[in-house]
Amino acid sequence: MGFQLEVRRGLDREEDLDNTNGKYAGRVFFTAVWNSEKNPEYRFTTLNAIAVAAGASNKRVYTNFDEFKEELLLKAVRVNLTHDISTFQGEDRVQETIAPWDWEPTQVLLEDV
């Protein structure tokens, strides 16, 4: 399952963040949660953690996939984005990676954004 995340706009205008996280304001990142044949419960545990980070109850039961998508659509979350160096065809490139187990509820009051 693929996810598209956009870094909150306006971070570059916050003094504490203009030279750190603010450099990424408005950027879009993609990540995926893969099914694991060795541990099929991994995917469901991870997706549940993502839904909880988006504000769903930990006891929420979805009857279909559309309910799950609606629960997440346009919701704010906090993720840890790492910048790893990967080599492709002899060239080093920065690759941003979002850890699927490191999604948390946002710490920002969205009314203030």
Protein Blocks (a to p, Z undefined) as FASTA:
>chain_A
ZZdddddehklmpmklmmmmmmmgoiacdddddddfklmmlmmmmmmmmmmmnopafkbc
cfbfklmmmmmgopacddddddddddeehiacddddddfklcccdfbdfklZZ
